[in-house]
Amino acid sequence: MEEYFDITGTNLTIFVPRELDHHNAEIIKEGADKLLRTHNIRRIIFDFGKTSFMDSSGIGMIMGRYKNIRFTGGTAIAIRVNERISRILTLSGVYKVIDIYEGLPQQSPGYKGGAI
Amino acid sequence: MSHSNEATNGYACPSGDKECPKNMDRKNEAPKGHIGCPKSMDRKNEMRLEFDSRSCNEGFVRVAVAAFMTQLNPTLEEVADVKTALSEAVTNSVIHGYEGDVQKITITCYIMEQEIFVEVADKGCGIENVEKAMEPLFTTKPDSERSGMGFAFMEAFMDEVKVKSVVGEGTTVFMRKKIGQAYNKFDQ
């Protein structure tokens, strides 16, 4: 099975799959919530590096995780966001609550993604 | 419109009608199939898919419709728009129409002229108030993390969205999008 998650320190990186639809959103949701319960996570990083498709189910999943981490005082960011995903994040208003980076943020301690 | 271009383009409408877009000036356009002619109504190309309302089928349907619409020579952007809108409609049927029950969803898809028409029909619970349902951020399932953006996305990515719904009988979402507008932008 594809590896969707990585935990480094207090960072949880979610490697968003190629297609984030209703089906995949449910899988990520369950996995992420389990990790959020069992680990001390301060920041969620959504890595869209290989994502080419997302719909409103993806938005629901992101907002749900954002609410969960805000509850414990943490933050969420989205990285390696391409034009298509950016459009959907903008359209849905997610960009108002989550910092979005086209590449990697300048300082990303603990980020362990693949090559860009 | 110029007939001198017909020769250079190397394609012309066999109906010989000047109004046919095939015979119009399209210097930046590669010859397409013969879908573009409104005179040839028999050129309407239709397909129908019936599948179980399982979330794992959503990916398959998206790809099938995307492959079908390639006949219109769409841009990647246009394909992605249709895929997103379709995905929203199918997700609605799976989650709201049948509420997790496994029943059939039917997609009827046809292309005519430069437009793609997609109809997603289910025989689920139906929508009580369609207008309300189409409001952005309105959702009947806030606990299960539905964003309420489904219809808003469909409207954003397609040219036209219509919903027919009868409570207890089912819902049909009808969508239309014109393909090939990117060429016009280039001309300008």
Interface residues (C-beta under 8 A of the other chain):
Chain A: E19 D21 H22 H23 E26 K29 S52 F53 M54 D55 S56 S57 I59 G60 M61 M63 G64 R84 I88 L91 S92
Chain B: S55 C56 E58 G59 R62 E77 A80 K83 T84 S87 E88 T91 V94 I95 E145 R146 S147 G148 M149 G150 A152 F153 A156
